[in-house]
Amino acid sequence: MPDMFNLTPEMKEYFNTLPQSVKTDIMLSGAKLNSLDDLKAVAEDLTKYEQK
């Protein structure tokens, strides 16, 4: 599970704009989120997967 307590303000702001299903998938993913770019990449991948 990503450390949701150590996100930067920019990462939190972006995370809050995501659909709930993507937020849940991110939290369950175990992804390492070290930057906003990491978060965006994971969210984009999950969004593409959900659309299939």
ModelCIF file with pLDDT and N, C-alpha, C, O atoms, coordinates in Angstrom:
data_MODEL
#
_entry.id   MODEL 
#
_entity.id                         1 
_entity.type                       polymer 
_entity.pdbx_number_of_molecules   1 
#
_entity_poly.entity_id                      1 
_entity_poly.type                           'polypeptide(L)' 
_entity_poly.nstd_linkage                   no 
_entity_poly.nstd_monomer                   no 
_entity_poly.pdbx_seq_one_letter_code       MPDMFNLTPEMKEYFNTLPQSVKTDIMLSGAKLNSLDDLKAVAEDLTKYEQK 
_entity_poly.pdbx_seq_one_letter_code_can   MPDMFNLTPEMKEYFNTLPQSVKTDIMLSGAKLNSLDDLKAVAEDLTKYEQK 
_entity_poly.pdbx_strand_id                 A 
#
loop_
_entity_poly_seq.entity_id 
_entity_poly_seq.num 
_entity_poly_seq.mon_id 
_entity_poly_seq.hetero 
1 1  MET n 
1 2  PRO n 
1 3  ASP n 
1 4  MET n 
1 5  PHE n 
1 6  ASN n 
1 7  LEU n 
1 8  THR n 
1 9  PRO n 
1 10 GLU n 
1 11 MET n 
1 12 LYS n 
1 13 GLU n 
1 14 TYR n 
1 15 PHE n 
1 16 ASN n 
1 17 THR n 
1 18 LEU n 
1 19 PRO n 
1 20 GLN n 
1 21 SER n 
1 22 VAL n 
1 23 LYS n 
1 24 THR n 
1 25 ASP n 
1 26 ILE n 
1 27 MET n 
1 28 LEU n 
1 29 SER n 
1 30 GLY n 
1 31 ALA n 
1 32 LYS n 
1 33 LEU n 
1 34 ASN n 
1 35 SER n 
1 36 LEU n 
1 37 ASP n 
1 38 ASP n 
1 39 LEU n 
1 40 LYS n 
1 41 ALA n 
1 42 VAL n 
1 43 ALA n 
1 44 GLU n 
1 45 ASP n 
1 46 LEU n 
1 47 THR n 
1 48 LYS n 
1 49 TYR n 
1 50 GLU n 
1 51 GLN n 
1 52 LYS n 
#
_struct_asym.id          A 
_struct_asym.entity_id   1 
#
loop_
_ma_qa_metric.id 
_ma_qa_metric.mode 
_ma_qa_metric.name 
_ma_qa_metric.software_group_id 
_ma_qa_metric.type 
1 global pLDDT . pLDDT 
2 local  pLDDT . pLDDT 
#
_ma_qa_metric_global.metric_id      1 
_ma_qa_metric_global.metric_value   88.15 
_ma_qa_metric_global.model_id       1 
_ma_qa_metric_global.ordinal_id     1 
#
loop_
_ma_qa_metric_local.label_asym_id 
_ma_qa_metric_local.label_comp_id 
_ma_qa_metric_local.label_seq_id 
_ma_qa_metric_local.metric_id 
_ma_qa_metric_local.metric_value 
_ma_qa_metric_local.model_id 
_ma_qa_metric_local.ordinal_id 
A MET 1  2 65.00 1 1  
A PRO 2  2 70.00 1 2  
A ASP 3  2 72.00 1 3  
A MET 4  2 70.00 1 4  
A PHE 5  2 73.00 1 5  
A ASN 6  2 82.00 1 6  
A LEU 7  2 89.00 1 7  
A THR 8  2 93.00 1 8  
A PRO 9  2 95.00 1 9  
A GLU 10 2 96.00 1 10 
A MET 11 2 95.00 1 11 
A LYS 12 2 95.00 1 12 
A GLU 13 2 96.00 1 13 
A TYR 14 2 97.00 1 14 
A PHE 15 2 95.00 1 15 
A ASN 16 2 95.00 1 16 
A THR 17 2 96.00 1 17 
A LEU 18 2 95.00 1 18 
A PRO 19 2 93.00 1 19 
A GLN 20 2 95.00 1 20 
A SER 21 2 92.00 1 21 
A VAL 22 2 93.00 1 22 
A LYS 23 2 93.00 1 23 
A THR 24 2 94.00 1 24 
A ASP 25 2 93.00 1 25 
A ILE 26 2 92.00 1 26 
A MET 27 2 91.00 1 27 
A LEU 28 2 92.00 1 28 
A SER 29 2 88.00 1 29 
A GLY 30 2 85.00 1 30 
A ALA 31 2 87.00 1 31 
A LYS 32 2 88.00 1 32 
A LEU 33 2 91.00 1 33 
A ASN 34 2 91.00 1 34 
A SER 35 2 94.00 1 35 
A LEU 36 2 96.00 1 36 
A ASP 37 2 97.00 1 37 
A ASP 38 2 95.00 1 38 
A LEU 39 2 96.00 1 39 
A LYS 40 2 97.00 1 40 
A ALA 41 2 96.00 1 41 
A VAL 42 2 95.00 1 42 
A ALA 43 2 95.00 1 43 
A GLU 44 2 94.00 1 44 
A ASP 45 2 93.00 1 45 
A LEU 46 2 90.00 1 46 
A THR 47 2 87.00 1 47 
A LYS 48 2 83.00 1 48 
A TYR 49 2 68.00 1 49 
A GLU 50 2 65.00 1 50 
A GLN 51 2 62.00 1 51 
A LYS 52 2 54.00 1 52 
#
loop_
_atom_site.group_PDB 
_atom_site.id 
_atom_site.type_symbol 
_atom_site.label_atom_id 
_atom_site.label_alt_id 
_atom_site.label_comp_id 
_atom_site.label_asym_id 
_atom_site.label_entity_id 
_atom_site.label_seq_id 
_atom_site.pdbx_PDB_ins_code 
_atom_site.Cartn_x 
_atom_site.Cartn_y 
_atom_site.Cartn_z 
_atom_site.occupancy 
_atom_site.B_iso_or_equiv 
_atom_site.pdbx_formal_charge 
_atom_site.auth_seq_id 
_atom_site.auth_comp_id 
_atom_site.auth_asym_id 
_atom_site.auth_atom_id 
_atom_site.pdbx_PDB_model_num 
ATOM 1   N N  . MET A 1 1  ? 0.839   -1.174 0.000   1.00 65.00 ? 1  MET A N  1 
ATOM 2   C CA . MET A 1 1  ? 0.000   0.000  0.000   1.00 65.00 ? 1  MET A CA 1 
ATOM 3   C C  . MET A 1 1  ? 0.888   1.243  0.000   1.00 65.00 ? 1  MET A C  1 
ATOM 4   O O  . MET A 1 1  ? 1.823   1.335  0.795   1.00 65.00 ? 1  MET A O  1 
ATOM 5   N N  . PRO A 1 2  ? 0.604   2.188  -0.876  1.00 70.00 ? 2  PRO A N  1 
ATOM 6   C CA . PRO A 1 2  ? 1.373   3.433  -0.869  1.00 70.00 ? 2  PRO A CA 1 
ATOM 7   C C  . PRO A 1 2  ? 1.213   4.158  0.469   1.00 70.00 ? 2  PRO A C  1 
ATOM 8   O O  . PRO A 1 2  ? 0.177   4.045  1.123   1.00 70.00 ? 2  PRO A O  1 
ATOM 9   N N  . ASP A 1 3  ? 2.221   4.885  0.860   1.00 72.00 ? 3  ASP A N  1 
ATOM 10  C CA . ASP A 1 3  ? 2.161   5.650  2.107   1.00 72.00 ? 3  ASP A CA 1 
ATOM 11  C C  . ASP A 1 3  ? 1.379   6.932  1.859   1.00 72.00 ? 3  ASP A C  1 
ATOM 12  O O  . ASP A 1 3  ? 1.949   7.951  1.467   1.00 72.00 ? 3  ASP A O  1 
ATOM 13  N N  . MET A 1 4  ? 0.084   6.877  2.088   1.00 70.00 ? 4  MET A N  1 
ATOM 14  C CA . MET A 1 4  ? -0.805  7.995  1.789   1.00 70.00 ? 4  MET A CA 1 
ATOM 15  C C  . MET A 1 4  ? -0.595  9.172  2.743   1.00 70.00 ? 4  MET A C  1 
ATOM 16  O O  . MET A 1 4  ? -1.095  10.269 2.494   1.00 70.00 ? 4  MET A O  1 
ATOM 17  N N  . PHE A 1 5  ? 0.142   8.949  3.831   1.00 73.00 ? 5  PHE A N  1 
ATOM 18  C CA . PHE A 1 5  ? 0.379   10.014 4.785   1.00 73.00 ? 5  PHE A CA 1 
ATOM 19  C C  . PHE A 1 5  ? 1.599   10.858 4.425   1.00 73.00 ? 5  PHE A C  1 
ATOM 20  O O  . PHE A 1 5  ? 1.813   11.916 5.016   1.00 73.00 ? 5  PHE A O  1 
ATOM 21  N N  . ASN A 1 6  ? 2.391   10.406 3.474   1.00 82.00 ? 6  ASN A N  1 
ATOM 22  C CA . ASN A 1 6  ? 3.598   11.126 3.097   1.00 82.00 ? 6  ASN A CA 1 
ATOM 23  C C  . ASN A 1 6  ? 3.539   11.687 1.685   1.00 82.00 ? 6  ASN A C  1 
ATOM 24  O O  . ASN A 1 6  ? 4.574   11.926 1.063   1.00 82.00 ? 6  ASN A O  1 
ATOM 25  N N  . LEU A 1 7  ? 2.347   11.896 1.186   1.00 89.00 ? 7  LEU A N  1 
ATOM 26  C CA . LEU A 1 7  ? 2.210   12.503 -0.134  1.00 89.00 ? 7  LEU A CA 1 
ATOM 27  C C  . LEU A 1 7  ? 2.454   14.005 -0.030  1.00 89.00 ? 7  LEU A C  1 
ATOM 28  O O  . LEU A 1 7  ? 2.127   14.633 0.977   1.00 89.00 ? 7  LEU A O  1 
ATOM 29  N N  . THR A 1 8  ? 3.025   14.561 -1.070  1.00 93.00 ? 8  THR A N  1 
ATOM 30  C CA . THR A 1 8  ? 3.195   16.005 -1.114  1.00 93.00 ? 8  THR A CA 1 
ATOM 31  C C  . THR A 1 8  ? 1.817   16.656 -1.281  1.00 93.00 ? 8  THR A C  1 
ATOM 32  O O  . THR A 1 8  ? 0.866   15.980 -1.671  1.00 93.00 ? 8  THR A O  1 
ATOM 33  N N  . PRO A 1 9  ? 1.697   17.931 -0.996  1.00 95.00 ? 9  PRO A N  1 
ATOM 34  C CA . PRO A 1 9  ? 0.406   18.605 -1.219  1.00 95.00 ? 9  PRO A CA 1 
ATOM 35  C C  . PRO A 1 9  ? -0.089  18.484 -2.659  1.00 95.00 ? 9  PRO A C  1 
ATOM 36  O O  . PRO A 1 9  ? -1.288  18.338 -2.898  1.00 95.00 ? 9  PRO A O  1 
ATOM 37  N N  . GLU A 1 10 ? 0.830   18.545 -3.610  1.00 96.00 ? 10 GLU A N  1 
ATOM 38  C CA . GLU A 1 10 ? 0.454   18.413 -5.015  1.00 96.00 ? 10 GLU A CA 1 
ATOM 39  C C  . GLU A 1 10 ? -0.070  17.010 -5.310  1.00 96.00 ? 10 GLU A C  1 
ATOM 40  O O  . GLU A 1 10 ? -1.032  16.844 -6.060  1.00 96.00 ? 10 GLU A O  1 
ATOM 41  N N  . MET A 1 11 ? 0.566   16.008 -4.718  1.00 95.00 ? 11 MET A N  1 
ATOM 42  C CA . MET A 1 11 ? 0.117   14.632 -4.910  1.00 95.00 ? 11 MET A CA 1 
ATOM 43  C C  . MET A 1 11 ? -1.263  14.422 -4.293  1.00 95.00 ? 11 MET A C  1 
ATOM 44  O O  . MET A 1 11 ? -2.116  13.767 -4.892  1.00 95.00 ? 11 MET A O  1 
ATOM 45  N N  . LYS A 1 12 ? -1.488  14.972 -3.103  1.00 95.00 ? 12 LYS A N  1 
ATOM 46  C CA . LYS A 1 12 ? -2.799  14.860 -2.453  1.00 95.00 ? 12 LYS A CA 1 
ATOM 47  C C  . LYS A 1 12 ? -3.880  15.531 -3.290  1.00 95.00 ? 12 LYS A C  1 
ATOM 48  O O  . LYS A 1 12 ? -4.977  14.996 -3.452  1.00 95.00 ? 12 LYS A O  1 
ATOM 49  N N  . GLU A 1 13 ? -3.559  16.707 -3.818  1.00 96.00 ? 13 GLU A N  1 
ATOM 50  C CA . GLU A 1 13 ? -4.524  17.436 -4.637  1.00 96.00 ? 13 GLU A CA 1 
ATOM 51  C C  . GLU A 1 13 ? -4.906  16.616 -5.874  1.00 96.00 ? 13 GLU A C  1 
ATOM 52  O O  . GLU A 1 13 ? -6.087  16.497 -6.203  1.00 96.00 ? 13 GLU A O  1 
ATOM 53  N N  . TYR A 1 14 ? -3.919  16.062 -6.547  1.00 97.00 ? 14 TYR A N  1 
ATOM 54  C CA . TYR A 1 14 ? -4.185  15.236 -7.725  1.00 97.00 ? 14 TYR A CA 1 
ATOM 55  C C  . TYR A 1 14 ? -4.975  13.980 -7.335  1.00 97.00 ? 14 TYR A C  1 
ATOM 56  O O  . TYR A 1 14 ? -5.957  13.634 -7.992  1.00 97.00 ? 14 TYR A O  1 
ATOM 57  N N  . PHE A 1 15 ? -4.553  13.315 -6.287  1.00 95.00 ? 15 PHE A N  1 
ATOM 58  C CA . PHE A 1 15 ? -5.220  12.101 -5.831  1.00 95.00 ? 15 PHE A CA 1 
ATOM 59  C C  . PHE A 1 15 ? -6.700  12.363 -5.579  1.00 95.00 ? 15 PHE A C  1 
ATOM 60  O O  . PHE A 1 15 ? -7.547  11.544 -5.935  1.00 95.00 ? 15 PHE A O  1 
ATOM 61  N N  . ASN A 1 16 ? -7.011  13.490 -4.972  1.00 95.00 ? 16 ASN A N  1 
ATOM 62  C CA . ASN A 1 16 ? -8.397  13.827 -4.646  1.00 95.00 ? 16 ASN A CA 1 
ATOM 63  C C  . ASN A 1 16 ? -9.251  14.070 -5.878  1.00 95.00 ? 16 ASN A C  1 
ATOM 64  O O  . ASN A 1 16 ? -10.478 14.039 -5.777  1.00 95.00 ? 16 ASN A O  1 
ATOM 65  N N  . THR A 1 17 ? -8.655  14.309 -7.027  1.00 96.00 ? 17 THR A N  1 
ATOM 66  C CA . THR A 1 17 ? -9.427  14.530 -8.261  1.00 96.00 ? 17 THR A CA 1 
ATOM 67  C C  . THR A 1 17 ? -9.780  13.221 -8.969  1.00 96.00 ? 17 THR A C  1 
ATOM 68  O O  . THR A 1 17 ? -10.584 13.217 -9.901  1.00 96.00 ? 17 THR A O  1 
ATOM 69  N N  . LEU A 1 18 ? -9.186  12.123 -8.533  1.00 95.00 ? 18 LEU A N  1 
ATOM 70  C CA . LEU A 1 18 ? -9.379  10.844 -9.211  1.00 95.00 ? 18 LEU A CA 1 
ATOM 71  C C  . LEU A 1 18 ? -10.714 10.216 -8.833  1.00 95.00 ? 18 LEU A C  1 
ATOM 72  O O  . LEU A 1 18 ? -11.233 10.455 -7.742  1.00 95.00 ? 18 LEU A O  1 
ATOM 73  N N  . PRO A 1 19 ? -11.268 9.410  -9.740  1.00 93.00 ? 19 PRO A N  1 
ATOM 74  C CA . PRO A 1 19 ? -12.490 8.657  -9.398  1.00 93.00 ? 19 PRO A CA 1 
ATOM 75  C C  . PRO A 1 19 ? -12.220 7.727  -8.211  1.00 93.00 ? 19 PRO A C  1 
ATOM 76  O O  . PRO A 1 19 ? -11.098 7.260  -8.018  1.00 93.00 ? 19 PRO A O  1 
ATOM 77  N N  . GLN A 1 20 ? -13.255 7.470  -7.432  1.00 95.00 ? 20 GLN A N  1 
ATOM 78  C CA . GLN A 1 20 ? -13.090 6.645  -6.230  1.00 95.00 ? 20 GLN A CA 1 
ATOM 79  C C  . GLN A 1 20 ? -12.521 5.271  -6.552  1.00 95.00 ? 20 GLN A C  1 
ATOM 80  O O  . GLN A 1 20 ? -11.709 4.745  -5.791  1.00 95.00 ? 20 GLN A O  1 
ATOM 81  N N  . SER A 1 21 ? -12.933 4.690  -7.658  1.00 92.00 ? 21 SER A N  1 
ATOM 82  C CA . SER A 1 21 ? -12.444 3.349  -8.008  1.00 92.00 ? 21 SER A CA 1 
ATOM 83  C C  . SER A 1 21 ? -10.933 3.361  -8.256  1.00 92.00 ? 21 SER A C  1 
ATOM 84  O O  . SER A 1 21 ? -10.235 2.414  -7.894  1.00 92.00 ? 21 SER A O  1 
ATOM 85  N N  . VAL A 1 22 ? -10.436 4.425  -8.867  1.00 93.00 ? 22 VAL A N  1 
ATOM 86  C CA . VAL A 1 22 ? -8.991  4.538  -9.125  1.00 93.00 ? 22 VAL A CA 1 
ATOM 87  C C  . VAL A 1 22 ? -8.252  4.773  -7.810  1.00 93.00 ? 22 VAL A C  1 
ATOM 88  O O  . VAL A 1 22 ? -7.181  4.205  -7.595  1.00 93.00 ? 22 VAL A O  1 
ATOM 89  N N  . LYS A 1 23 ? -8.807  5.597  -6.934  1.00 93.00 ? 23 LYS A N  1 
ATOM 90  C CA . LYS A 1 23 ? -8.195  5.818  -5.615  1.00 93.00 ? 23 LYS A CA 1 
ATOM 91  C C  . LYS A 1 23 ? -8.054  4.495  -4.870  1.00 93.00 ? 23 LYS A C  1 
ATOM 92  O O  . LYS A 1 23 ? -7.001  4.193  -4.309  1.00 93.00 ? 23 LYS A O  1 
ATOM 93  N N  . THR A 1 24 ? -9.126  3.717  -4.873  1.00 94.00 ? 24 THR A N  1 
ATOM 94  C CA . THR A 1 24 ? -9.104  2.431  -4.186  1.00 94.00 ? 24 THR A CA 1 
ATOM 95  C C  . THR A 1 24 ? -8.051  1.514  -4.793  1.00 94.00 ? 24 THR A C  1 
ATOM 96  O O  . THR A 1 24 ? -7.286  0.875  -4.070  1.00 94.00 ? 24 THR A O  1 
ATOM 97  N N  . ASP A 1 25 ? -8.013  1.451  -6.115  1.00 93.00 ? 25 ASP A N  1 
ATOM 98  C CA . ASP A 1 25 ? -7.027  0.605  -6.785  1.00 93.00 ? 25 ASP A CA 1 
ATOM 99  C C  . ASP A 1 25 ? -5.602  1.034  -6.454  1.00 93.00 ? 25 ASP A C  1 
ATOM 100 O O  . ASP A 1 25 ? -4.729  0.188  -6.260  1.00 93.00 ? 25 ASP A O  1 
ATOM 101 N N  . ILE A 1 26 ? -5.362  2.335  -6.388  1.00 92.00 ? 26 ILE A N  1 
ATOM 102 C CA . ILE A 1 26 ? -4.028  2.832  -6.033  1.00 92.00 ? 26 ILE A CA 1 
ATOM 103 C C  . ILE A 1 26 ? -3.673  2.404  -4.618  1.00 92.00 ? 26 ILE A C  1 
ATOM 104 O O  . ILE A 1 26 ? -2.564  1.935  -4.364  1.00 92.00 ? 26 ILE A O  1 
ATOM 105 N N  . MET A 1 27 ? -4.619  2.568  -3.696  1.00 91.00 ? 27 MET A N  1 
ATOM 106 C CA . MET A 1 27 ? -4.339  2.221  -2.304  1.00 91.00 ? 27 MET A CA 1 
ATOM 107 C C  . MET A 1 27 ? -4.069  0.727  -2.134  1.00 91.00 ? 27 MET A C  1 
ATOM 108 O O  . MET A 1 27 ? -3.302  0.329  -1.257  1.00 91.00 ? 27 MET A O  1 
ATOM 109 N N  . LEU A 1 28 ? -4.689  -0.089 -2.962  1.00 92.00 ? 28 LEU A N  1 
ATOM 110 C CA . LEU A 1 28 ? -4.504  -1.536 -2.868  1.00 92.00 ? 28 LEU A CA 1 
ATOM 111 C C  . LEU A 1 28 ? -3.346  -2.045 -3.719  1.00 92.00 ? 28 LEU A C  1 
ATOM 112 O O  . LEU A 1 28 ? -2.993  -3.222 -3.645  1.00 92.00 ? 28 LEU A O  1 
ATOM 113 N N  . SER A 1 29 ? -2.764  -1.182 -4.514  1.00 88.00 ? 29 SER A N  1 
ATOM 114 C CA . SER A 1 29 ? -1.788  -1.609 -5.520  1.00 88.00 ? 29 SER A CA 1 
ATOM 115 C C  . SER A 1 29 ? -0.415  -1.966 -4.976  1.00 88.00 ? 29 SER A C  1 
ATOM 116 O O  . SER A 1 29 ? 0.284   -2.796 -5.558  1.00 88.00 ? 29 SER A O  1 
ATOM 117 N N  . GLY A 1 30 ? -0.029  -1.366 -3.892  1.00 85.00 ? 30 GLY A N  1 
ATOM 118 C CA . GLY A 1 30 ? 1.326   -1.578 -3.401  1.00 85.00 ? 30 GLY A CA 1 
ATOM 119 C C  . GLY A 1 30 ? 2.362   -0.778 -4.168  1.00 85.00 ? 30 GLY A C  1 
ATOM 120 O O  . GLY A 1 30 ? 3.564   -0.993 -4.012  1.00 85.00 ? 30 GLY A O  1 
ATOM 121 N N  . ALA A 1 31 ? 1.895   0.145  -4.996  1.00 87.00 ? 31 ALA A N  1 
ATOM 122 C CA . ALA A 1 31 ? 2.804   0.952  -5.812  1.00 87.00 ? 31 ALA A CA 1 
ATOM 123 C C  . ALA A 1 31 ? 3.649   1.866  -4.941  1.00 87.00 ? 31 ALA A C  1 
ATOM 124 O O  . ALA A 1 31 ? 3.199   2.362  -3.909  1.00 87.00 ? 31 ALA A O  1 
ATOM 125 N N  . LYS A 1 32 ? 4.875   2.075  -5.376  1.00 88.00 ? 32 LYS A N  1 
ATOM 126 C CA . LYS A 1 32 ? 5.762   3.033  -4.713  1.00 88.00 ? 32 LYS A CA 1 
ATOM 127 C C  . LYS A 1 32 ? 5.547   4.392  -5.371  1.00 88.00 ? 32 LYS A C  1 
ATOM 128 O O  . LYS A 1 32 ? 5.850   4.579  -6.549  1.00 88.00 ? 32 LYS A O  1 
ATOM 129 N N  . LEU A 1 33 ? 5.030   5.324  -4.606  1.00 91.00 ? 33 LEU A N  1 
ATOM 130 C CA . LEU A 1 33 ? 4.723   6.653  -5.128  1.00 91.00 ? 33 LEU A CA 1 
ATOM 131 C C  . LEU A 1 33 ? 5.680   7.655  -4.511  1.00 91.00 ? 33 LEU A C  1 
ATOM 132 O O  . LEU A 1 33 ? 5.466   8.142  -3.401  1.00 91.00 ? 33 LEU A O  1 
ATOM 133 N N  . ASN A 1 34 ? 6.740   7.953  -5.249  1.00 91.00 ? 34 ASN A N  1 
ATOM 134 C CA . ASN A 1 34 ? 7.755   8.863  -4.740  1.00 91.00 ? 34 ASN A CA 1 
ATOM 135 C C  . ASN A 1 34 ? 7.622   10.273 -5.296  1.00 91.00 ? 34 ASN A C  1 
ATOM 136 O O  . ASN A 1 34 ? 8.315   11.190 -4.855  1.00 91.00 ? 34 ASN A O  1 
ATOM 137 N N  . SER A 1 35 ? 6.724   10.443 -6.272  1.00 94.00 ? 35 SER A N  1 
ATOM 138 C CA . SER A 1 35 ? 6.580   11.751 -6.891  1.00 94.00 ? 35 SER A CA 1 
ATOM 139 C C  . SER A 1 35 ? 5.201   11.860 -7.527  1.00 94.00 ? 35 SER A C  1 
ATOM 140 O O  . SER A 1 35 ? 4.482   10.871 -7.667  1.00 94.00 ? 35 SER A O  1 
ATOM 141 N N  . LEU A 1 36 ? 4.854   13.071 -7.904  1.00 96.00 ? 36 LEU A N  1 
ATOM 142 C CA . LEU A 1 36 ? 3.599   13.301 -8.606  1.00 96.00 ? 36 LEU A CA 1 
ATOM 143 C C  . LEU A 1 36 ? 3.600   12.537 -9.924  1.00 96.00 ? 36 LEU A C  1 
ATOM 144 O O  . LEU A 1 36 ? 2.571   11.992 -10.323 1.00 96.00 ? 36 LEU A O  1 
ATOM 145 N N  . ASP A 1 37 ? 4.725   12.493 -10.590 1.00 97.00 ? 37 ASP A N  1 
ATOM 146 C CA . ASP A 1 37 ? 4.815   11.744 -11.849 1.00 97.00 ? 37 ASP A CA 1 
ATOM 147 C C  . ASP A 1 37 ? 4.525   10.260 -11.635 1.00 97.00 ? 37 ASP A C  1 
ATOM 148 O O  . ASP A 1 37 ? 3.853   9.638  -12.457 1.00 97.00 ? 37 ASP A O  1 
ATOM 149 N N  . ASP A 1 38 ? 5.025   9.688  -10.538 1.00 95.00 ? 38 ASP A N  1 
ATOM 150 C CA . ASP A 1 38 ? 4.739   8.287  -10.220 1.00 95.00 ? 38 ASP A CA 1 
ATOM 151 C C  . ASP A 1 38 ? 3.237   8.088  -10.038 1.00 95.00 ? 38 ASP A C  1 
ATOM 152 O O  . ASP A 1 38 ? 2.655   7.148  -10.579 1.00 95.00 ? 38 ASP A O  1 
ATOM 153 N N  . LEU A 1 39 ? 2.623   8.973  -9.277  1.00 96.00 ? 39 LEU A N  1 
ATOM 154 C CA . LEU A 1 39 ? 1.188   8.877  -9.009  1.00 96.00 ? 39 LEU A CA 1 
ATOM 155 C C  . LEU A 1 39 ? 0.390   8.992  -10.300 1.00 96.00 ? 39 LEU A C  1 
ATOM 156 O O  . LEU A 1 39 ? -0.546  8.223  -10.524 1.00 96.00 ? 39 LEU A O  1 
ATOM 157 N N  . LYS A 1 40 ? 0.751   9.938  -11.142 1.00 97.00 ? 40 LYS A N  1 
ATOM 158 C CA . LYS A 1 40 ? 0.041   10.124 -12.409 1.00 97.00 ? 40 LYS A CA 1 
ATOM 159 C C  . LYS A 1 40 ? 0.189   8.894  -13.300 1.00 97.00 ? 40 LYS A C  1 
ATOM 160 O O  . LYS A 1 40 ? -0.772  8.486  -13.952 1.00 97.00 ? 40 LYS A O  1 
ATOM 161 N N  . ALA A 1 41 ? 1.374   8.303  -13.334 1.00 96.00 ? 41 ALA A N  1 
ATOM 162 C CA . ALA A 1 41 ? 1.605   7.127  -14.171 1.00 96.00 ? 41 ALA A CA 1 
ATOM 163 C C  . ALA A 1 41 ? 0.762   5.949  -13.693 1.00 96.00 ? 41 ALA A C  1 
ATOM 164 O O  . ALA A 1 41 ? 0.158   5.251  -14.507 1.00 96.00 ? 41 ALA A O  1 
ATOM 165 N N  . VAL A 1 42 ? 0.716   5.725  -12.393 1.00 95.00 ? 42 VAL A N  1 
ATOM 166 C CA . VAL A 1 42 ? -0.085  4.631  -11.847 1.00 95.00 ? 42 VAL A CA 1 
ATOM 167 C C  . VAL A 1 42 ? -1.563  4.880  -12.120 1.00 95.00 ? 42 VAL A C  1 
ATOM 168 O O  . VAL A 1 42 ? -2.279  3.969  -12.536 1.00 95.00 ? 42 VAL A O  1 
ATOM 169 N N  . ALA A 1 43 ? -2.023  6.099  -11.889 1.00 95.00 ? 43 ALA A N  1 
ATOM 170 C CA . ALA A 1 43 ? -3.433  6.426  -12.130 1.00 95.00 ? 43 ALA A CA 1 
ATOM 171 C C  . ALA A 1 43 ? -3.793  6.252  -13.595 1.00 95.00 ? 43 ALA A C  1 
ATOM 172 O O  . ALA A 1 43 ? -4.868  5.745  -13.914 1.00 95.00 ? 43 ALA A O  1 
ATOM 173 N N  . GLU A 1 44 ? -2.911  6.664  -14.481 1.00 94.00 ? 44 GLU A N  1 
ATOM 174 C CA . GLU A 1 44 ? -3.171  6.523  -15.919 1.00 94.00 ? 44 GLU A CA 1 
ATOM 175 C C  . GLU A 1 44 ? -3.260  5.049  -16.308 1.00 94.00 ? 44 GLU A C  1 
ATOM 176 O O  . GLU A 1 44 ? -4.147  4.654  -17.065 1.00 94.00 ? 44 GLU A O  1 
ATOM 177 N N  . ASP A 1 45 ? -2.345  4.246  -15.793 1.00 93.00 ? 45 ASP A N  1 
ATOM 178 C CA . ASP A 1 45 ? -2.371  2.812  -16.094 1.00 93.00 ? 45 ASP A CA 1 
ATOM 179 C C  . ASP A 1 45 ? -3.663  2.171  -15.580 1.00 93.00 ? 45 ASP A C  1 
ATOM 180 O O  . ASP A 1 45 ? -4.280  1.366  -16.278 1.00 93.00 ? 45 ASP A O  1 
ATOM 181 N N  . LEU A 1 46 ? -4.062  2.525  -14.377 1.00 90.00 ? 46 LEU A N  1 
ATOM 182 C CA . LEU A 1 46 ? -5.282  1.950  -13.812 1.00 90.00 ? 46 LEU A CA 1 
ATOM 183 C C  . LEU A 1 46 ? -6.520  2.416  -14.556 1.00 90.00 ? 46 LEU A C  1 
ATOM 184 O O  . LEU A 1 46 ? -7.473  1.652  -14.714 1.00 90.00 ? 46 LEU A O  1 
ATOM 185 N N  . THR A 1 47 ? -6.517  3.655  -15.014 1.00 87.00 ? 47 THR A N  1 
ATOM 186 C CA . THR A 1 47 ? -7.653  4.182  -15.761 1.00 87.00 ? 47 THR A CA 1 
ATOM 187 C C  . THR A 1 47 ? -7.770  3.463  -17.096 1.00 87.00 ? 47 THR A C  1 
ATOM 188 O O  . THR A 1 47 ? -8.873  3.128  -17.528 1.00 87.00 ? 47 THR A O  1 
ATOM 189 N N  . LYS A 1 48 ? -6.653  3.227  -17.744 1.00 83.00 ? 48 LYS A N  1 
ATOM 190 C CA . LYS A 1 48 ? -6.678  2.488  -19.021 1.00 83.00 ? 48 LYS A CA 1 
ATOM 191 C C  . LYS A 1 48 ? -7.199  1.075  -18.795 1.00 83.00 ? 48 LYS A C  1 
ATOM 192 O O  . LYS A 1 48 ? -7.981  0.563  -19.597 1.00 83.00 ? 48 LYS A O  1 
ATOM 193 N N  . TYR A 1 49 ? -6.770  0.448  -17.714 1.00 68.00 ? 49 TYR A N  1 
ATOM 194 C CA . TYR A 1 49 ? -7.190  -0.915 -17.412 1.00 68.00 ? 49 TYR A CA 1 
ATOM 195 C C  . TYR A 1 49 ? -8.696  -0.971 -17.150 1.00 68.00 ? 49 TYR A C  1 
ATOM 196 O O  . TYR A 1 49 ? -9.370  -1.891 -17.613 1.00 68.00 ? 49 TYR A O  1 
ATOM 197 N N  . GLU A 1 50 ? -9.228  0.005  -16.413 1.00 65.00 ? 50 GLU A N  1 
ATOM 198 C CA . GLU A 1 50 ? -10.659 0.027  -16.099 1.00 65.00 ? 50 GLU A CA 1 
ATOM 199 C C  . GLU A 1 50 ? -11.512 0.250  -17.330 1.00 65.00 ? 50 GLU A C  1 
ATOM 200 O O  . GLU A 1 50 ? -12.656 -0.203 -17.371 1.00 65.00 ? 50 GLU A O  1 
ATOM 201 N N  . GLN A 1 51 ? -10.987 0.936  -18.337 1.00 62.00 ? 51 GLN A N  1 
ATOM 202 C CA . GLN A 1 51 ? -11.761 1.245  -19.530 1.00 62.00 ? 51 GLN A CA 1 
ATOM 203 C C  . GLN A 1 51 ? -11.875 0.043  -20.464 1.00 62.00 ? 51 GLN A C  1 
ATOM 204 O O  . GLN A 1 51 ? -12.705 0.058  -21.374 1.00 62.00 ? 51 GLN A O  1 
ATOM 205 N N  . LYS A 1 52 ? -11.083 -0.972 -20.269 1.00 54.00 ? 52 LYS A N  1 
ATOM 206 C CA . LYS A 1 52 ? -11.106 -2.160 -21.150 1.00 54.00 ? 52 LYS A CA 1 
ATOM 207 C C  . LYS A 1 52 ? -12.252 -3.071 -20.785 1.00 54.00 ? 52 LYS A C  1 
ATOM 208 O O  . LYS A 1 52 ? -12.434 -4.115 -21.410 1.00 54.00 ? 52 LYS A O  1 
#
